[in-house]
Amino acid sequence: MIVRVLLTIALIASPLMASASELLARADTRMMPSPPEPALMEGLLEITQVLVNKGERRLYLLSGDETVRQYRISLGDNPVGHKLYEGDERTPEGDYVLDWRNASSDFYKSIHISYPSPRDRELAEAWGLDPGGSIMIHGLPNNAGDMAFAYTGLDWTNGCIAVSNEAMDEIWQLVQNGTPIRIVP
């Protein structure tokens, strides 16, 4: 009986005695994406388009009509609707191109989206506004550290599309510059 009580206390108290970083490490391992399929890693399947569904908070990598990978995303603090001007904290909607990348950004890697288009510029200028720019797909802030878990499931960017660092590593490796991206509501 005493052994049973001691065992119960140990089972209840052990998670409480674990450090926060140990608990976060355990939580992070459950949230890790599955490894990419060998065909993707060997370049047998080409990613022909990136599709972002803002309402679903999902980013899809497509090869033709086939979805080969998908990721949970975070958007701007004001996610509903098309980006109209710099500072509105919206993510643009429409067809763009992933045109260049930055391995040394303020976030864990970033791939630039070709916003603003000529039409985006025209609309913003008609209102006397700057359309903004520097819209990217990126990972977490470089200084997130042990607080990385806090970004999961939140809209926290200034209009960019954010993914986990693990997802960004995959996207970085699988998606080439020049790949079209479609962002839908």
ZADO-1210 file (C-alpha; in nm, 4 decimals, padded with zeros to 6 digits):
<atoms>
<atom x="00.0000" y="00.0000" z="00.0000" code="MET" pos="1"/>
<atom x="00.2783" y="00.2441" z="00.0897" code="ILE" pos="2"/>
<atom x="00.4601" y="00.1589" z="-00.2339" code="VAL" pos="3"/>
<atom x="00.1422" y="00.2292" z="-00.4308" code="ARG" pos="4"/>
<atom x="00.0977" y="00.5699" z="-00.2601" code="VAL" pos="5"/>
<atom x="00.4628" y="00.6617" z="-00.3175" code="LEU" pos="6"/>
<atom x="00.4386" y="00.5572" z="-00.6829" code="LEU" pos="7"/>
<atom x="00.1237" y="00.7680" z="-00.7291" code="THR" pos="8"/>
<atom x="00.2906" y="01.0703" z="-00.5695" code="ILE" pos="9"/>
<atom x="00.5979" y="01.0243" z="-00.7900" code="ALA" pos="10"/>
<atom x="00.3846" y="01.0034" z="-01.1032" code="LEU" pos="11"/>
<atom x="00.1936" y="01.3177" z="-01.0105" code="ILE" pos="12"/>
<atom x="00.4930" y="01.5178" z="-00.8884" code="ALA" pos="13"/>
<atom x="00.7434" y="01.4317" z="-01.1626" code="SER" pos="14"/>
<atom x="00.5876" y="01.6560" z="-01.4296" code="PRO" pos="15"/>
<atom x="00.5668" y="01.9358" z="-01.1774" code="LEU" pos="16"/>
<atom x="00.9369" y="01.9050" z="-01.0974" code="MET" pos="17"/>
<atom x="01.0458" y="01.9023" z="-01.4617" code="ALA" pos="18"/>
<atom x="01.1868" y="02.2294" z="-01.5838" code="SER" pos="19"/>
<atom x="00.9900" y="02.4389" z="-01.8293" code="ALA" pos="20"/>
<atom x="01.2422" y="02.3749" z="-02.1056" code="SER" pos="21"/>
<atom x="01.2072" y="01.9975" z="-02.0572" code="GLU" pos="22"/>
<atom x="00.8306" y="02.0272" z="-02.0894" code="LEU" pos="23"/>
<atom x="00.8645" y="02.2470" z="-02.3986" code="LEU" pos="24"/>
<atom x="01.1061" y="02.0010" z="-02.5540" code="ALA" pos="25"/>
<atom x="00.8543" y="01.7222" z="-02.5024" code="ARG" pos="26"/>
<atom x="00.5730" y="01.9364" z="-02.6461" code="ALA" pos="27"/>
<atom x="00.7836" y="02.0315" z="-02.9476" code="ASP" pos="28"/>
<atom x="00.8558" y="01.6679" z="-03.0387" code="THR" pos="29"/>
<atom x="00.4858" y="01.5943" z="-03.0626" code="ARG" pos="30"/>
<atom x="00.4374" y="01.8862" z="-03.3005" code="MET" pos="31"/>
<atom x="00.7220" y="01.7994" z="-03.5374" code="MET" pos="32"/>
<atom x="00.6098" y="01.7556" z="-03.8988" code="PRO" pos="33"/>
<atom x="00.6624" y="01.4164" z="-04.0543" code="SER" pos="34"/>
<atom x="00.9788" y="01.3915" z="-04.2648" code="PRO" pos="35"/>
<atom x="00.9380" y="01.4696" z="-04.6354" code="PRO" pos="36"/>
<atom x="00.8822" y="01.1787" z="-04.8679" code="GLU" pos="37"/>
<atom x="01.2023" y="01.0514" z="-05.0333" code="PRO" pos="38"/>
<atom x="01.0629" y="01.1418" z="-05.3786" code="ALA" pos="39"/>
<atom x="01.0392" y="01.5054" z="-05.2682" code="LEU" pos="40"/>
<atom x="01.3854" y="01.5140" z="-05.1183" code="MET" pos="41"/>
<atom x="01.5392" y="01.3532" z="-05.4274" code="GLU" pos="42"/>
<atom x="01.3753" y="01.6115" z="-05.6525" code="GLY" pos="43"/>
<atom x="01.1494" y="01.3615" z="-05.8297" code="LEU" pos="44"/>
<atom x="00.8408" y="01.5683" z="-05.7500" code="LEU" pos="45"/>
<atom x="00.8666" y="01.9332" z="-05.8461" code="GLU" pos="46"/>
<atom x="00.6700" y="02.1860" z="-05.6443" code="ILE" pos="47"/>
<atom x="00.4796" y="02.3727" z="-05.9153" code="THR" pos="48"/>
<atom x="00.2715" y="02.6031" z="-05.6936" code="GLN" pos="49"/>
<atom x="00.2307" y="02.7159" z="-05.3360" code="VAL" pos="50"/>
<atom x="-00.1295" y="02.7668" z="-05.2250" code="LEU" pos="51"/>
<atom x="-00.2142" y="02.9617" z="-04.9096" code="VAL" pos="52"/>
<atom x="-00.5674" y="02.9409" z="-04.7726" code="ASN" pos="53"/>
<atom x="-00.5938" y="03.2223" z="-04.5183" code="LYS" pos="54"/>
<atom x="-00.9260" y="03.1047" z="-04.3737" code="GLY" pos="55"/>
<atom x="-00.7917" y="02.7556" z="-04.3106" code="GLU" pos="56"/>
<atom x="-00.4545" y="02.8911" z="-04.1896" code="ARG" pos="57"/>
<atom x="-00.2842" y="02.6379" z="-04.4194" code="ARG" pos="58"/>
<atom x="-00.0023" y="02.6516" z="-04.6745" code="LEU" pos="59"/>
<atom x="00.0012" y="02.3751" z="-04.9369" code="TYR" pos="60"/>
<atom x="00.2885" y="02.2662" z="-05.1610" code="LEU" pos="61"/>
<atom x="00.1472" y="02.1381" z="-05.4895" code="LEU" pos="62"/>
<atom x="00.2992" y="01.9260" z="-05.7623" code="SER" pos="63"/>
<atom x="00.0516" y="01.9697" z="-06.0453" code="GLY" pos="64"/>
<atom x="-00.2884" y="01.9074" z="-05.8860" code="ASP" pos="65"/>
<atom x="-00.1454" y="01.6911" z="-05.6062" code="GLU" pos="66"/>
<atom x="-00.0925" y="01.8296" z="-05.2559" code="THR" pos="67"/>
<atom x="00.2404" y="01.6885" z="-05.1420" code="VAL" pos="68"/>
<atom x="00.2902" y="01.8841" z="-04.8157" code="ARG" pos="69"/>
<atom x="00.0815" y="02.1150" z="-04.5982" code="GLN" pos="70"/>
<atom x="00.1646" y="02.3355" z="-04.3015" code="TYR" pos="71"/>
<atom x="-00.0126" y="02.5360" z="-04.0314" code="ARG" pos="72"/>
<atom x="00.0443" y="02.9104" z="-04.0787" code="ILE" pos="73"/>
<atom x="00.0132" y="03.2362" z="-03.8895" code="SER" pos="74"/>
<atom x="-00.0878" y="03.5582" z="-04.0627" code="LEU" pos="75"/>
<atom x="-00.0967" y="03.9289" z="-03.9863" code="GLY" pos="76"/>
<atom x="-00.2739" y="04.0671" z="-03.6814" code="ASP" pos="77"/>
<atom x="-00.5586" y="04.1862" z="-03.9107" code="ASN" pos="78"/>
<atom x="-00.5934" y="03.8817" z="-04.1373" code="PRO" pos="79"/>
<atom x="-00.9318" y="03.9332" z="-04.3073" code="VAL" pos="80"/>
<atom x="-00.9241" y="04.0897" z="-04.6522" code="GLY" pos="81"/>
<atom x="-00.6594" y="04.1835" z="-04.9075" code="HIS" pos="82"/>
<atom x="-00.3604" y="04.3963" z="-04.8076" code="LYS" pos="83"/>
<atom x="-00.4374" y="04.7581" z="-04.8977" code="LEU" pos="84"/>
<atom x="-00.1492" y="04.9627" z="-04.7597" code="TYR" pos="85"/>
<atom x="00.1671" y="04.9453" z="-04.5519" code="GLU" pos="86"/>
<atom x="00.0876" y="04.8984" z="-04.1849" code="GLY" pos="87"/>
<atom x="-00.2608" y="04.7465" z="-04.2228" code="ASP" pos="88"/>
<atom x="-00.1229" y="04.4118" z="-04.0928" code="GLU" pos="89"/>
<atom x="-00.3049" y="04.2173" z="-04.3638" code="ARG" pos="90"/>
<atom x="-00.1671" y="03.9398" z="-04.5804" code="THR" pos="91"/>
<atom x="-00.2235" y="04.0030" z="-04.9519" code="PRO" pos="92"/>
<atom x="-00.4567" y="03.7896" z="-05.1622" code="GLU" pos="93"/>
<atom x="-00.4044" y="03.6967" z="-05.5250" code="GLY" pos="94"/>
<atom x="-00.1423" y="03.5495" z="-05.7544" code="ASP" pos="95"/>
<atom x="00.2244" y="03.6281" z="-05.6956" code="TYR" pos="96"/>
<atom x="00.5677" y="03.4670" z="-05.7369" code="VAL" pos="97"/>
<atom x="00.8232" y="03.3567" z="-05.4778" code="LEU" pos="98"/>
<atom x="01.1083" y="03.5553" z="-05.6268" code="ASP" pos="99"/>
<atom x="01.4042" y="03.5618" z="-05.3841" code="TRP" pos="100"/>
<atom x="01.5142" y="03.4408" z="-05.0423" code="ARG" pos="101"/>
<atom x="01.7064" y="03.5633" z="-04.7402" code="ASN" pos="102"/>
<atom x="01.8890" y="03.3157" z="-04.5153" code="ALA" pos="103"/>
<atom x="01.9931" y="03.5961" z="-04.2762" code="SER" pos="104"/>
<atom x="01.6630" y="03.7719" z="-04.2092" code="SER" pos="105"/>
<atom x="01.5253" y="03.8778" z="-03.8702" code="ASP" pos="106"/>
<atom x="01.3157" y="03.5603" z="-03.8847" code="PHE" pos="107"/>
<atom x="01.4239" y="03.2028" z="-03.9373" code="TYR" pos="108"/>
<atom x="01.4823" y="03.2146" z="-04.3148" code="LYS" pos="109"/>
<atom x="01.2482" y="03.4035" z="-04.5449" code="SER" pos="110"/>
<atom x="01.1231" y="03.3729" z="-04.9021" code="ILE" pos="111"/>
<atom x="00.9898" y="03.6911" z="-05.0634" code="HIS" pos="112"/>
<atom x="00.6434" y="03.7148" z="-05.2210" code="ILE" pos="113"/>
<atom x="00.6313" y="03.9507" z="-05.5221" code="SER" pos="114"/>
<atom x="00.3725" y="04.1814" z="-05.3573" code="TYR" pos="115"/>
<atom x="00.2875" y="04.4534" z="-05.4527" code="PRO" pos="116"/>
<atom x="00.1748" y="04.3827" z="-05.8062" code="SER" pos="117"/>
<atom x="00.1162" y="04.6760" z="-06.0442" code="PRO" pos="118"/>
<atom x="-00.2563" y="04.6483" z="-05.9592" code="ARG" pos="119"/>
<atom x="-00.1806" y="04.6586" z="-05.5838" code="ASP" pos="120"/>
<atom x="00.0264" y="04.9760" z="-05.6366" code="ARG" pos="121"/>
<atom x="-00.2492" y="05.1352" z="-05.8416" code="GLU" pos="122"/>
<atom x="-00.5156" y="05.0654" z="-05.5791" code="LEU" pos="123"/>
<atom x="-00.3054" y="05.1975" z="-05.2903" code="ALA" pos="124"/>
<atom x="-00.1954" y="05.5083" z="-05.4829" code="GLU" pos="125"/>
<atom x="-00.5590" y="05.5853" z="-05.5724" code="ALA" pos="126"/>
<atom x="-00.6127" y="05.6303" z="-05.1981" code="TRP" pos="127"/>
<atom x="-00.2882" y="05.8205" z="-05.1544" code="GLY" pos="128"/>
<atom x="-00.1308" y="05.5296" z="-04.9658" code="LEU" pos="129"/>
<atom x="00.1894" y="05.3273" z="-04.9883" code="ASP" pos="130"/>
<atom x="00.1092" y="04.9600" z="-05.0693" code="PRO" pos="131"/>
<atom x="00.4007" y="04.8394" z="-04.8564" code="GLY" pos="132"/>
<atom x="00.6130" y="04.5409" z="-04.9424" code="GLY" pos="133"/>
<atom x="00.8540" y="04.2909" z="-04.7897" code="SER" pos="134"/>
<atom x="00.5830" y="04.0279" z="-04.7606" code="ILE" pos="135"/>
<atom x="00.7521" y="03.6950" z="-04.6924" code="MET" pos="136"/>
<atom x="00.7026" y="03.3351" z="-04.5957" code="ILE" pos="137"/>
<atom x="00.9235" y="03.2918" z="-04.2898" code="HIS" pos="138"/>
<atom x="00.9857" y="03.1008" z="-03.9695" code="GLY" pos="139"/>
<atom x="00.9793" y="03.2334" z="-03.6154" code="LEU" pos="140"/>
<atom x="01.1646" y="03.5414" z="-03.4941" code="PRO" pos="141"/>
<atom x="01.5335" y="03.4637" z="-03.4452" code="ASN" pos="142"/>
<atom x="01.5065" y="03.5681" z="-03.0814" code="ASN" pos="143"/>
<atom x="01.2038" y="03.3442" z="-03.0008" code="ALA" pos="144"/>
<atom x="01.4177" y="03.0959" z="-02.8071" code="GLY" pos="145"/>
<atom x="01.2243" y="02.9041" z="-02.5414" code="ASP" pos="146"/>
<atom x="00.9111" y="03.1054" z="-02.6234" code="MET" pos="147"/>
<atom x="00.8736" y="02.9529" z="-02.9723" code="ALA" pos="148"/>
<atom x="00.5730" y="02.7519" z="-02.8531" code="PHE" pos="149"/>
<atom x="00.3826" y="03.0758" z="-02.7832" code="ALA" pos="150"/>
<atom x="00.3558" y="03.1602" z="-03.1545" code="TYR" pos="151"/>
<atom x="00.1711" y="02.8407" z="-03.2455" code="THR" pos="152"/>
<atom x="-00.1853" y="02.9084" z="-03.3545" code="GLY" pos="153"/>
<atom x="-00.1626" y="03.2879" z="-03.3257" code="LEU" pos="154"/>
<atom x="-00.1767" y="03.5552" z="-03.5960" code="ASP" pos="155"/>
<atom x="00.1250" y="03.7667" z="-03.5056" code="TRP" pos="156"/>
<atom x="00.3009" y="03.8918" z="-03.8211" code="THR" pos="157"/>
<atom x="00.2737" y="04.2333" z="-03.9872" code="ASN" pos="158"/>
<atom x="00.1234" y="04.0705" z="-04.2980" code="GLY" pos="159"/>
<atom x="00.3693" y="03.7907" z="-04.3710" code="CYS" pos="160"/>
<atom x="00.2987" y="03.4179" z="-04.3699" code="ILE" pos="161"/>
<atom x="00.4765" y="03.2463" z="-04.0811" code="ALA" pos="162"/>
<atom x="00.5407" y="02.8753" z="-04.0265" code="VAL" pos="163"/>
<atom x="00.7399" y="02.6772" z="-03.7730" code="SER" pos="164"/>
<atom x="01.1160" y="02.6681" z="-03.8251" code="ASN" pos="165"/>
<atom x="01.0960" y="02.2978" z="-03.9109" code="GLU" pos="166"/>
<atom x="00.8351" y="02.3720" z="-04.1782" code="ALA" pos="167"/>
<atom x="01.0489" y="02.6604" z="-04.3075" code="MET" pos="168"/>
<atom x="01.3440" y="02.4243" z="-04.3508" code="ASP" pos="169"/>
<atom x="01.1291" y="02.1972" z="-04.5684" code="GLU" pos="170"/>
<atom x="00.9774" y="02.4818" z="-04.7700" code="ILE" pos="171"/>
<atom x="01.3232" y="02.6356" z="-04.8185" code="TRP" pos="172"/>
<atom x="01.4550" y="02.3075" z="-04.9558" code="GLN" pos="173"/>
<atom x="01.1550" y="02.2077" z="-05.1690" code="LEU" pos="174"/>
<atom x="01.0397" y="02.5377" z="-05.3235" code="VAL" pos="175"/>
<atom x="01.2502" y="02.7087" z="-05.5902" code="GLN" pos="176"/>
<atom x="01.2666" y="03.0802" z="-05.6708" code="ASN" pos="177"/>
<atom x="01.0159" y="03.1561" z="-05.9452" code="GLY" pos="178"/>
<atom x="00.7464" y="02.9277" z="-05.8022" code="THR" pos="179"/>
<atom x="00.3962" y="03.0792" z="-05.8282" code="PRO" pos="180"/>
<atom x="00.2033" y="03.1393" z="-05.5055" code="ILE" pos="181"/>
<atom x="-00.1725" y="03.1864" z="-05.4854" code="ARG" pos="182"/>
<atom x="-00.3138" y="03.3365" z="-05.1654" code="ILE" pos="183"/>
<atom x="-00.6902" y="03.2937" z="-05.1219" code="VAL" pos="184"/>
<atom x="-00.9264" y="03.4212" z="-04.8520" code="PRO" pos="185"/>
</atoms>
